[in-house]
């Protein structure tokens, strides 16, 4: 018995890169939260000094989800106007660079969340 449903078209590279960017942001946010909590984030008696980069990423990561959304809309708009143009290829390269940039940013914050100051007399 044959179905009248047309076959699903393959996913565009733009969609794959957008999913990769969003996944990187969400997983980086969760992993950074685990690391900061393990060092006492949120407790008033913490002597651990958190890096400004780790604190910035923890506070403002949800806003970073706008970046893949805007990039996807712009990339699809450019591709719909002229598929295969150098601008369309440039958007694909920029999307891959954004995913790598997000990954590097979160790895930097996770691997160096801060430092423990030296205390004398304790």
C-alpha positions as CSV (number, residue, x, y, z in Angstrom):
1,X,0.0,0.0,0.0
2,X,1.5,3.3,-1.1
3,X,1.2,6.5,1.0
4,X,0.4,9.8,-0.6
5,X,2.8,11.6,1.8
6,X,5.7,13.1,-0.1
7,X,9.2,12.2,1.1
8,X,10.7,14.6,3.7
9,X,13.4,16.8,2.2
10,X,16.9,16.5,3.7
11,X,17.8,19.0,6.4
12,X,19.5,22.1,5.2
13,X,23.0,22.8,6.6
14,X,21.6,26.0,8.1
15,X,19.2,24.1,10.3
16,X,21.9,21.6,11.4
17,X,24.2,24.5,12.4
18,X,21.4,26.3,14.2
19,X,20.7,23.1,16.2
20,X,24.4,22.7,16.9
21,X,24.6,26.3,18.2
22,X,21.6,26.0,20.4
23,X,22.7,22.7,21.8
24,X,26.2,24.1,22.6
25,X,24.6,27.1,24.4
26,X,22.2,25.0,26.5
27,X,24.7,22.3,27.4
28,X,27.4,24.9,28.2
29,X,24.9,26.7,30.4
30,X,24.0,23.6,32.3
31,X,27.6,22.4,32.6
32,X,28.8,25.8,33.8
33,X,26.0,25.8,36.4
34,X,27.2,22.4,37.7
35,X,30.8,23.6,38.0
36,X,29.9,26.9,39.7
37,X,27.6,25.1,42.1
38,X,30.3,22.7,43.0
39,X,32.5,25.7,43.9
40,X,29.8,27.2,46.1
41,X,28.0,29.5,43.7
42,X,25.0,31.1,45.6
43,X,26.2,30.5,49.1
44,X,27.0,33.5,51.3
45,X,30.0,32.0,53.0
46,X,32.0,31.2,49.9
47,X,35.7,32.4,49.7
48,X,36.2,31.1,46.2
49,X,36.5,34.1,43.7
50,X,34.6,33.4,40.5
51,X,36.0,34.7,37.2
52,X,34.1,37.5,35.6
53,X,33.8,35.5,32.4
54,X,32.2,32.6,34.2
55,X,29.8,34.9,36.0
56,X,28.9,36.7,32.8
57,X,28.2,33.5,31.0
58,X,26.1,32.2,33.8
59,X,24.0,35.3,34.1
60,X,23.5,36.2,30.4
61,X,23.5,32.8,28.6
62,X,19.8,32.7,28.0
63,X,20.1,35.9,25.9
64,X,22.7,34.1,23.7
65,X,19.9,32.0,22.4
66,X,18.8,35.0,20.4
67,X,22.0,34.7,18.3
68,X,21.2,31.4,16.7
69,X,17.7,32.5,16.1
70,X,18.7,35.7,14.3
71,X,21.4,33.9,12.4
72,X,19.0,31.2,11.2
73,X,16.4,33.8,10.0
74,X,19.0,35.9,8.2
75,X,20.7,32.8,6.6
76,X,17.4,31.4,5.4
77,X,16.4,34.8,4.0
78,X,19.7,35.2,2.1
79,X,19.5,31.6,0.8
80,X,15.9,32.0,-0.4
81,X,16.9,35.1,-2.4
82,X,20.0,33.7,-4.0
83,X,20.9,30.1,-3.2
84,X,24.6,29.3,-3.7
85,X,25.8,32.9,-3.6
86,X,29.0,33.9,-1.9
87,X,26.9,35.6,0.8
88,X,25.0,32.4,1.5
89,X,28.3,30.5,1.8
90,X,29.6,33.2,4.1
91,X,26.6,32.8,6.4
92,X,27.3,29.1,6.6
93,X,30.9,29.7,7.5
94,X,29.9,32.3,10.1
95,X,27.4,29.8,11.6
96,X,30.1,27.2,12.0
97,X,32.4,29.8,13.5
98,X,29.6,30.8,16.0
99,X,29.2,27.2,17.1
100,X,33.0,26.9,17.7
101,X,33.0,30.3,19.4
102,X,30.3,29.3,21.8
103,X,32.0,26.0,22.6
104,X,35.3,27.7,23.2
105,X,33.6,30.4,25.5
106,X,31.9,27.8,27.7
107,X,35.0,25.5,27.8
108,X,37.1,28.5,29.0
109,X,34.6,29.3,31.7
110,X,34.2,25.7,32.8
111,X,37.9,24.9,32.9
112,X,38.9,28.1,34.8
113,X,35.8,29.2,36.9
114,X,37.9,31.3,39.3
115,X,40.5,31.0,42.0
116,X,40.9,30.4,45.7
117,X,42.6,33.4,47.4
118,X,45.4,32.6,49.9
119,X,44.4,33.1,53.5
120,X,46.9,33.2,56.2
121,X,46.1,32.1,59.7
122,X,43.3,29.6,59.0
